[in-house]
Amino acid sequence: MSITHRVVFALTAVSAAVIIQSNSAVAAPAPLVDPAGPISAPPVALEAHSTPLAPPLPDPYADGALPLVIPHGVEGRQQHFTPSSEQWDNARVIVEVVRRRGLPVYAAVVSLATALQESTLRNFTVAVDHDSLGLFQQRPSAGWGAPEQVTDPWYATGKFLDALLFRAPDYLDRPLWQSAQDAQRSAFPTLYAQWQEQAAQMALWILRETANNRTVRIQAQPVR
């Protein structure tokens, strides 16, 4: 199968789960505040399902899809690990929030890479660095939200996307680490780049299982 046919196949497989916008056209978000302020209402409840052990990471180059979600290429040495069921659940929440906002799949990859660097997709409820909490290590003292908010993966992802769209509206046209750094303002900005492949692999797996109507285990989010 040629590379062209493989790319077309990959796009077909995930089209039901996410909007991929090749022209970098993103629907205008609601007014944003930097970085604090109101965000969209929490998503509606998702049914919680049980599933066997977390799936292994897929072949990163299966169907020639990886270049589609890392449009600027991989930068530097990459880190990889096998996520636990809890880490997969948190990754699914991130992808679902991006999907519900109608953002390109690249937004999910940037979000996942950021959470991988900040917490390895673990939802820290006890601060390990100053008052940083949650998947994205967001600091209540910096205006990201109250501790109970930033430790809610749905809220935390929404706030990260708010910051990304506000501070890096051209994120589709820039290397991943630069966009992640604009949103997070980390002391170690280039470290986000080391999670590009892992983030892309996980995003593609989640989109494929959704497109194929597989049983997905997602943390239930109460309706508020």
Backbone as CSV, one residue per row, in Angstrom:
resi,resn,N_x,N_y,N_z,CA_x,CA_y,CA_z,C_x,C_y,C_z
1,MET,0.858,-1.186,0.000,0.000,0.000,0.000,0.890,1.230,0.000
2,SER,0.625,2.178,-0.854,1.435,3.385,-0.940,1.207,4.249,0.287
3,ILE,2.133,5.205,0.544,1.993,6.110,1.691,0.710,6.905,1.579
4,THR,0.394,7.334,0.328,-0.836,8.114,0.133,-2.061,7.329,0.548
5,HIS,-2.126,6.061,0.097,-3.293,5.233,0.454,-3.329,4.965,1.954
6,ARG,-2.130,4.811,2.558,-2.108,4.558,3.996,-2.620,5.765,4.771
7,VAL,-2.273,6.939,4.356,-2.742,8.153,5.022,-4.243,8.293,4.884
8,VAL,-4.760,8.036,3.662,-6.199,8.111,3.442,-6.918,7.119,4.334
9,PHE,-6.351,5.911,4.438,-6.966,4.891,5.297,-7.015,5.356,6.744
10,ALA,-5.911,5.978,7.214,-5.856,6.445,8.586,-6.878,7.528,8.851
11,LEU,-7.018,8.441,7.919,-8.002,9.505,8.078,-9.410,8.950,8.134
12,THR,-9.685,7.949,7.309,-11.013,7.340,7.293,-11.319,6.690,8.627
13,ALA,-10.296,6.049,9.222,-10.508,5.323,10.462,-10.876,6.228,11.613
14,VAL,-10.353,7.446,11.619,-10.595,8.324,12.757,-11.577,9.432,12.490
15,SER,-12.079,9.520,11.284,-12.929,10.656,10.930,-14.195,10.732,11.761
16,ALA,-14.686,9.576,12.214,-15.925,9.585,13.000,-15.708,10.101,14.409
17,ALA,-14.438,10.181,14.843,-14.187,10.533,16.220,-13.658,11.933,16.433
18,VAL,-13.115,12.564,15.420,-12.470,13.857,15.630,-12.484,14.668,14.369
19,ILE,-12.462,15.969,14.484,-12.371,16.846,13.340,-10.909,17.133,13.098
20,ILE,-10.393,16.778,11.918,-9.019,17.066,11.546,-9.062,18.137,10.491
21,GLN,-8.523,19.276,10.779,-8.625,20.400,9.885,-7.270,20.666,9.267
22,SER,-7.098,20.289,8.011,-5.815,20.415,7.347,-5.444,21.840,7.055
23,ASN,-6.411,22.760,7.030,-6.107,24.150,6.725,-5.957,24.995,7.982
24,SER,-5.848,24.323,9.115,-5.654,24.991,10.394,-6.804,25.926,10.746
25,ALA,-7.990,25.658,10.221,-9.142,26.505,10.508,-9.833,25.973,11.747
26,VAL,-9.901,26.785,12.770,-10.508,26.367,14.025,-11.656,27.306,14.335
27,ALA,-12.764,26.722,14.733,-13.904,27.549,15.087,-13.513,28.506,16.206
28,ALA,-13.976,29.746,16.129,-13.610,30.753,17.115,-14.099,30.331,18.490
29,PRO,-13.175,30.242,19.481,-13.591,29.838,20.825,-14.321,30.963,21.527
30,ALA,-14.936,30.603,22.638,-15.573,31.618,23.461,-14.498,32.558,23.999
31,PRO,-14.886,33.785,24.402,-13.890,34.716,24.941,-13.094,34.076,26.063
32,LEU,-11.782,34.303,26.057,-10.902,33.654,27.004,-10.304,34.665,27.958
33,VAL,-9.941,34.192,29.121,-9.251,35.001,30.102,-7.921,34.325,30.374
34,ASP,-6.874,35.073,30.578,-5.526,34.520,30.668,-4.992,34.563,32.086
35,PRO,-4.754,33.374,32.751,-5.240,32.059,32.389,-6.498,31.700,33.164
36,ALA,-6.904,32.571,34.102,-8.063,32.274,34.928,-9.330,32.704,34.229
37,GLY,-10.460,32.512,34.891,-11.719,32.966,34.321,-12.631,31.808,34.017
38,PRO,-13.861,32.116,33.593,-14.847,31.059,33.349,-14.481,30.230,32.140
39,ILE,-14.850,28.959,32.173,-14.713,28.096,31.015,-16.087,27.542,30.684
40,SER,-16.142,26.797,29.624,-17.413,26.219,29.208,-17.981,25.343,30.317
41,ALA,-19.286,25.172,30.310,-19.918,24.311,31.300,-19.340,22.911,31.211
42,PRO,-19.227,22.197,32.332,-18.680,20.849,32.303,-19.449,19.971,31.330
43,PRO,-18.776,19.022,30.699,-19.455,18.151,29.751,-20.507,17.288,30.432
44,VAL,-21.429,16.821,29.651,-22.479,15.973,30.201,-21.898,14.639,30.611
45,ALA,-22.678,13.903,31.363,-22.194,12.639,31.900,-21.904,11.642,30.791
46,LEU,-20.845,10.858,31.014,-20.535,9.741,30.139,-20.754,8.466,30.932
47,GLU,-21.237,7.474,30.269,-21.469,6.197,30.936,-20.134,5.534,31.227
48,ALA,-19.964,5.066,32.442,-18.721,4.393,32.813,-18.826,2.923,32.447
49,HIS,-17.801,2.412,31.786,-17.759,1.014,31.385,-16.537,0.355,32.001
50,SER,-16.582,-0.941,32.111,-15.407,-1.676,32.533,-14.745,-2.261,31.301
51,THR,-13.460,-2.461,31.397,-12.707,-2.969,30.255,-11.569,-3.811,30.776
52,PRO,-11.019,-4.703,29.973,-9.854,-5.477,30.426,-8.667,-4.557,30.665
53,LEU,-7.508,-5.144,30.903,-6.304,-4.367,31.127,-6.076,-3.397,29.987
54,ALA,-5.401,-2.286,30.291,-5.152,-1.257,29.283,-4.444,-1.862,28.080
55,PRO,-4.806,-1.423,26.868,-4.187,-1.979,25.661,-2.749,-1.521,25.538
56,PRO,-1.919,-2.301,24.851,-0.541,-1.871,24.608,-0.527,-0.720,23.630
57,LEU,0.556,0.011,23.591,0.673,1.093,22.626,0.673,0.520,21.218
58,PRO,-0.015,1.149,20.281,-0.023,0.664,18.899,1.293,0.980,18.204
59,ASP,1.503,0.349,17.074,2.650,0.658,16.237,2.574,2.137,15.867
60,PRO,3.587,2.947,16.215,3.480,4.389,15.972,3.355,4.759,14.503
61,TYR,3.759,3.869,13.621,3.685,4.192,12.206,2.617,3.381,11.472
62,ALA,1.727,2.737,12.221,0.657,1.968,11.604,-0.203,2.863,10.731
63,ASP,-0.500,2.410,9.547,-1.352,3.124,8.592,-0.770,4.471,8.160
64,GLY,0.504,4.713,8.486,1.109,5.981,8.098,0.459,7.171,8.755
65,ALA,-0.169,6.964,9.932,-0.961,8.031,10.542,-0.157,8.986,11.406
66,LEU,0.999,8.558,11.908,1.725,9.393,12.855,2.066,10.774,12.300
67,PRO,2.527,10.884,11.059,2.830,12.230,10.552,1.627,13.163,10.557
68,LEU,0.428,12.618,10.532,-0.766,13.460,10.529,-0.983,14.137,11.872
69,VAL,-0.509,13.529,12.944,-0.714,14.089,14.272,0.566,14.672,14.856
70,ILE,1.667,14.559,14.141,2.895,15.271,14.486,3.332,16.004,13.215
71,PRO,2.600,17.028,12.817,2.820,17.660,11.515,4.171,18.329,11.365
72,HIS,4.826,18.659,12.471,6.108,19.358,12.374,7.290,18.435,12.630
73,GLY,7.007,17.129,12.703,8.078,16.169,12.914,8.435,15.995,14.381
74,VAL,9.128,14.907,14.663,9.537,14.585,16.023,10.856,15.300,16.320
75,GLU,10.914,15.918,17.487,12.108,16.651,17.880,12.774,15.981,19.076
76,GLY,14.007,15.571,18.900,14.793,15.040,19.999,14.446,13.623,20.396
77,ARG,15.144,13.142,21.409,14.928,11.786,21.924,13.559,11.693,22.567
78,GLN,12.888,10.569,22.321,11.514,10.386,22.796,11.449,9.446,23.995
79,GLN,10.508,9.749,24.885,10.233,8.911,26.043,8.997,8.056,25.773
80,HIS,9.011,6.815,26.249,7.874,5.910,26.081,7.683,5.089,27.350
81,PHE,6.451,4.742,27.641,6.146,3.816,28.720,4.782,3.209,28.447
82,THR,4.474,2.135,29.153,3.169,1.494,29.007,2.226,2.065,30.062
83,PRO,1.186,2.798,29.651,0.288,3.437,30.624,-0.547,2.416,31.386
84,SER,-0.900,2.794,32.592,-1.835,2.000,33.382,-3.261,2.298,32.938
85,SER,-4.213,1.556,33.482,-5.615,1.811,33.165,-6.017,3.226,33.586
86,GLU,-5.535,3.675,34.738,-5.847,5.030,35.198,-5.290,6.080,34.241
87,GLN,-4.084,5.862,33.755,-3.482,6.819,32.825,-4.232,6.835,31.494
88,TRP,-4.673,5.659,31.033,-5.488,5.619,29.812,-6.803,6.365,30.029
89,ASP,-7.426,6.176,31.180,-8.682,6.877,31.473,-8.490,8.383,31.396
90,ASN,-7.417,8.880,31.996,-7.158,10.318,31.968,-6.877,10.801,30.545
91,ALA,-6.187,9.989,29.774,-5.933,10.351,28.376,-7.229,10.407,27.588
92,ARG,-8.142,9.486,27.846,-9.429,9.482,27.144,-10.244,10.732,27.477
93,VAL,-10.185,11.166,28.726,-10.887,12.397,29.093,-10.326,13.572,28.302
94,ILE,-9.010,13.669,28.212,-8.383,14.768,27.474,-8.837,14.767,26.020
95,VAL,-8.797,13.605,25.387,-9.206,13.517,23.983,-10.680,13.859,23.828
96,GLU,-11.500,13.429,24.777,-12.940,13.698,24.685,-13.241,15.192,24.823
97,VAL,-12.538,15.875,25.718,-12.751,17.316,25.867,-12.384,18.035,24.572
98,VAL,-11.262,17.649,23.971,-10.855,18.244,22.695,-11.898,17.965,21.621
99,ARG,-12.388,16.731,21.579,-13.378,16.361,20.565,-14.651,17.172,20.723
100,ARG,-15.118,17.342,21.961,-16.357,18.073,22.191,-16.236,19.553,21.833
101,ARG,-15.040,20.063,21.883,-14.825,21.452,21.476,-14.679,21.589,19.955
102,GLY,-14.623,20.478,19.262,-14.497,20.531,17.816,-13.123,20.977,17.358
103,LEU,-12.101,20.740,18.172,-10.746,21.147,17.826,-10.036,20.049,17.035
104,PRO,-8.994,20.407,16.301,-8.239,19.405,15.535,-7.581,18.377,16.442
105,VAL,-7.279,17.217,15.885,-6.639,16.166,16.662,-5.292,16.624,17.205
106,TYR,-4.629,17.551,16.534,-3.338,18.036,17.019,-3.476,18.697,18.391
107,ALA,-4.626,19.299,18.673,-4.852,19.880,19.997,-4.829,18.796,21.073
108,ALA,-5.338,17.611,20.739,-5.301,16.498,21.685,-3.868,16.028,21.906
109,VAL,-3.079,16.016,20.840,-1.685,15.584,20.964,-0.901,16.570,21.827
110,VAL,-1.088,17.860,21.597,-0.409,18.869,22.417,-0.840,18.727,23.877
111,SER,-2.122,18.532,24.108,-2.633,18.407,25.476,-2.077,17.162,26.160
112,LEU,-2.076,16.046,25.440,-1.556,14.804,26.018,-0.067,14.911,26.308
113,ALA,0.693,15.481,25.385,2.139,15.628,25.604,2.417,16.500,26.823
114,THR,1.611,17.536,26.989,1.781,18.419,28.137,1.497,17.684,29.438
115,ALA,0.396,16.942,29.465,0.052,16.190,30.676,1.059,15.070,30.948
116,LEU,1.596,14.475,29.880,2.617,13.449,30.064,3.859,14.028,30.733
117,GLN,4.268,15.201,30.303,5.436,15.829,30.908,5.160,16.302,32.327
118,GLU,4.000,16.866,32.551,3.700,17.441,33.854,3.403,16.398,34.924
119,SER,2.733,15.311,34.539,2.271,14.370,35.570,2.328,12.912,35.149
120,THR,2.838,12.628,33.942,2.719,11.299,33.327,1.280,10.790,33.400
121,LEU,0.345,11.724,33.183,-1.092,11.413,33.135,-1.634,10.869,34.455
122,ARG,-1.031,11.311,35.542,-1.553,10.971,36.866,-2.174,12.226,37.466
123,ASN,-3.328,12.059,38.063,-4.069,13.196,38.602,-3.651,13.438,40.046
124,PHE,-2.618,14.250,40.236,-2.096,14.499,41.571,-3.062,15.365,42.371
125,THR,-3.511,14.836,43.501,-4.407,15.585,44.384,-3.656,16.178,45.565
126,VAL,-2.385,15.839,45.700,-1.504,16.426,46.719,-0.350,17.084,45.978
127,ALA,-0.090,18.336,46.272,0.932,19.087,45.555,2.317,18.496,45.784
128,VAL,3.084,18.392,44.717,4.459,17.911,44.806,5.456,19.009,44.423
129,ASP,4.966,20.111,43.888,5.820,21.235,43.507,5.033,22.518,43.791
130,HIS,5.385,23.188,44.889,4.625,24.347,45.327,3.151,23.935,45.491
131,ASP,2.232,24.608,44.807,0.821,24.227,44.924,0.287,23.642,43.620
132,SER,1.179,23.096,42.795,0.769,22.513,41.516,-0.009,21.229,41.733
133,LEU,-1.132,21.080,41.006,-2.019,19.939,41.195,-2.551,19.435,39.862
134,GLY,-3.023,18.188,39.881,-3.744,17.645,38.737,-2.880,17.164,37.596
135,LEU,-3.538,16.846,36.489,-2.862,16.312,35.310,-1.872,17.300,34.712
136,PHE,-2.221,18.576,34.749,-1.394,19.596,34.108,-0.561,20.396,35.111
137,GLN,-0.570,19.964,36.379,0.178,20.660,37.425,-0.141,22.155,37.413
138,GLN,-1.420,22.443,37.446,-1.893,23.830,37.437,-1.916,24.361,38.874
139,ARG,-1.513,25.608,39.037,-1.381,26.193,40.368,-2.587,27.068,40.702
140,PRO,-3.313,26.733,41.756,-4.411,27.600,42.180,-3.948,29.036,42.434
141,SER,-2.752,29.202,42.968,-2.252,30.538,43.267,-1.982,31.360,42.015
142,ALA,-1.894,30.695,40.863,-1.663,31.394,39.594,-2.966,31.648,38.847
143,GLY,-4.095,31.307,39.467,-5.372,31.617,38.853,-5.990,30.526,38.015
144,TRP,-5.446,29.307,38.083,-5.995,28.225,37.264,-7.314,27.692,37.799
145,GLY,-7.578,27.905,39.062,-8.817,27.406,39.658,-8.551,26.914,41.072
146,ALA,-9.619,26.565,41.752,-9.499,26.030,43.100,-8.905,24.617,43.047
147,PRO,-8.320,24.135,44.145,-7.736,22.786,44.142,-8.699,21.709,43.667
148,GLU,-9.959,21.793,44.099,-10.922,20.766,43.678,-11.263,20.878,42.192
149,GLN,-11.018,22.023,41.588,-11.259,22.191,40.155,-10.098,21.669,39.330
150,VAL,-8.873,22.065,39.668,-7.723,21.661,38.851,-7.395,20.187,39.010
151,THR,-7.977,19.525,40.016,-7.811,18.080,40.139,-8.967,17.318,39.487
152,ASP,-9.851,18.030,38.826,-10.902,17.431,37.992,-10.365,17.395,36.567
153,PRO,-10.083,16.210,36.002,-9.477,16.136,34.670,-10.261,16.869,33.593
154,TRP,-11.592,16.889,33.710,-12.405,17.585,32.710,-12.153,19.092,32.775
155,TYR,-12.200,19.636,33.978,-11.964,21.066,34.165,-10.535,21.426,33.774
156,ALA,-9.572,20.638,34.258,-8.167,20.943,34.008,-7.854,20.969,32.515
157,THR,-8.419,20.019,31.773,-8.194,20.004,30.327,-8.800,21.232,29.675
158,GLY,-10.000,21.600,30.104,-10.635,22.786,29.555,-9.811,24.039,29.803
159,LYS,-9.245,24.161,31.002,-8.435,25.327,31.325,-7.136,25.340,30.518
160,PHE,-6.558,24.157,30.310,-5.350,24.111,29.478,-5.662,24.565,28.057
161,LEU,-6.776,24.089,27.512,-7.150,24.492,26.152,-7.447,25.985,26.087
162,ASP,-8.068,26.532,27.127,-8.287,27.974,27.167,-6.955,28.714,27.038
163,ALA,-5.981,28.280,27.833,-4.677,28.937,27.814,-3.974,28.745,26.473
164,LEU,-4.090,27.544,25.910,-3.454,27.269,24.621,-4.016,28.163,23.527
165,LEU,-5.338,28.264,23.459,-5.966,29.066,22.412,-5.740,30.562,22.626
166,PHE,-5.613,30.965,23.878,-5.388,32.386,24.173,-3.939,32.790,23.912
167,ARG,-3.017,31.954,24.392,-1.603,32.322,24.333,-0.898,31.852,23.067
168,ALA,-1.443,30.826,22.427,-0.820,30.288,21.214,-1.898,29.996,20.171
169,PRO,-2.602,31.022,19.709,-3.677,30.782,18.732,-3.185,30.172,17.429
170,ASP,-1.883,30.287,17.152,-1.306,29.704,15.943,-0.617,28.368,16.235
171,TYR,-1.080,27.666,17.280,-0.403,26.438,17.710,-0.313,25.385,16.610
172,LEU,-1.254,25.395,15.668,-1.222,24.409,14.579,-0.008,24.592,13.686
173,ASP,0.544,25.773,13.665,1.651,26.082,12.766,2.999,26.097,13.484
174,ARG,3.034,25.640,14.720,4.260,25.731,15.498,4.642,24.380,16.078
175,PRO,5.933,24.170,16.379,6.349,22.934,17.047,5.584,22.742,18.351
176,LEU,5.349,21.504,18.688,4.522,21.183,19.857,5.053,21.827,21.125
177,TRP,6.345,21.727,21.367,6.872,22.213,22.639,6.690,23.723,22.797
178,GLN,6.751,24.451,21.693,6.575,25.894,21.780,5.147,26.252,22.191
179,SER,4.178,25.564,21.610,2.785,25.835,21.958,2.484,25.417,23.393
180,ALA,2.996,24.251,23.791,2.788,23.797,25.174,3.415,24.778,26.155
181,GLN,4.590,25.273,25.830,5.265,26.218,26.707,4.510,27.530,26.827
182,ASP,3.943,28.006,25.730,3.172,29.244,25.790,1.999,29.100,26.751
183,ALA,1.376,27.920,26.746,0.236,27.690,27.629,0.666,27.502,29.082
184,GLN,1.756,26.766,29.286,2.157,26.365,30.634,3.193,27.280,31.274
185,ARG,4.097,27.833,30.459,5.185,28.679,30.966,6.030,27.936,31.985
186,SER,6.573,26.829,31.517,7.403,25.966,32.351,8.845,26.473,32.398
187,ALA,9.578,26.039,33.432,10.999,26.350,33.528,11.828,25.480,32.590
188,PHE,11.210,24.431,32.042,11.923,23.504,31.161,11.096,23.290,29.886
189,PRO,11.023,24.290,29.048,10.069,24.265,27.924,10.284,23.165,26.897
190,THR,11.525,22.822,26.594,11.758,21.856,25.515,11.436,20.425,25.917
191,LEU,11.213,20.168,27.199,10.932,18.798,27.635,9.592,18.286,27.127
192,TYR,8.690,19.183,26.748,7.418,18.717,26.196,7.631,17.925,24.909
193,ALA,8.700,18.250,24.183,8.948,17.598,22.892,9.203,16.107,23.034
194,GLN,9.704,15.669,24.187,10.076,14.261,24.340,8.868,13.325,24.408
195,TRP,7.670,13.902,24.498,6.456,13.082,24.599,5.618,13.129,23.321
196,GLN,6.167,13.638,22.231,5.386,13.761,20.997,4.882,12.412,20.493
197,GLU,5.776,11.440,20.393,5.364,10.134,19.874,4.366,9.450,20.789
198,GLN,4.645,9.448,22.078,3.732,8.793,23.021,2.348,9.427,22.949
199,ALA,2.304,10.754,22.920,1.021,11.447,22.858,0.282,11.123,21.575
200,ALA,0.996,11.102,20.456,0.365,10.793,19.170,-0.147,9.360,19.144
201,GLN,0.643,8.432,19.662,0.223,7.031,19.699,-1.049,6.865,20.515
202,MET,-1.096,7.493,21.681,-2.261,7.356,22.546,-3.488,8.015,21.926
203,ALA,-3.304,9.177,21.318,-4.432,9.852,20.672,-5.008,8.983,19.561
204,LEU,-4.142,8.399,18.734,-4.617,7.563,17.636,-5.339,6.319,18.157
205,TRP,-4.803,5.719,19.213,-5.455,4.525,19.770,-6.860,4.865,20.263
206,ILE,-6.970,5.959,20.999,-8.264,6.355,21.552,-9.248,6.678,20.439
207,LEU,-8.803,7.372,19.410,-9.685,7.699,18.292,-10.125,6.456,17.536
208,ARG,-9.226,5.508,17.388,-9.583,4.266,16.684,-10.590,3.454,17.479
209,GLU,-10.393,3.359,18.790,-11.333,2.560,19.575,-12.700,3.232,19.610
210,THR,-12.718,4.557,19.585,-13.989,5.267,19.536,-14.657,5.075,18.189
211,ALA,-13.888,5.216,17.114,-14.438,5.064,15.768,-14.964,3.660,15.535
212,ASN,-14.337,2.679,16.167,-14.739,1.290,15.986,-15.790,0.846,16.993
213,ASN,-16.321,1.810,17.766,-17.358,1.524,18.757,-16.924,0.471,19.762
214,ARG,-15.659,0.513,20.138,-15.182,-0.402,21.160,-15.638,0.094,22.523
215,THR,-15.668,-0.811,23.503,-16.011,-0.409,24.858,-14.899,0.453,25.399
216,VAL,-15.251,1.642,25.826,-14.271,2.601,26.326,-14.520,2.833,27.806
217,ARG,-13.489,2.786,28.568,-13.628,3.044,29.994,-13.256,4.501,30.235
218,ILE,-14.261,5.316,30.529,-14.050,6.744,30.771,-14.639,7.079,32.130
219,GLN,-13.933,7.867,32.875,-14.422,8.272,34.184,-15.748,9.008,34.007
220,ALA,-16.731,8.643,34.824,-18.038,9.290,34.734,-17.933,10.733,35.207
221,GLN,-18.532,11.632,34.463,-18.543,13.039,34.849,-19.972,13.419,35.186
222,PRO,-20.232,13.828,36.451,-21.596,14.161,36.825,-22.103,15.405,36.109
223,VAL,-23.386,15.423,35.846,-24.005,16.599,35.248,-24.168,17.664,36.321
224,ARG,-23.766,18.903,36.001,-23.857,19.982,36.983,-24.751,21.064,36.474
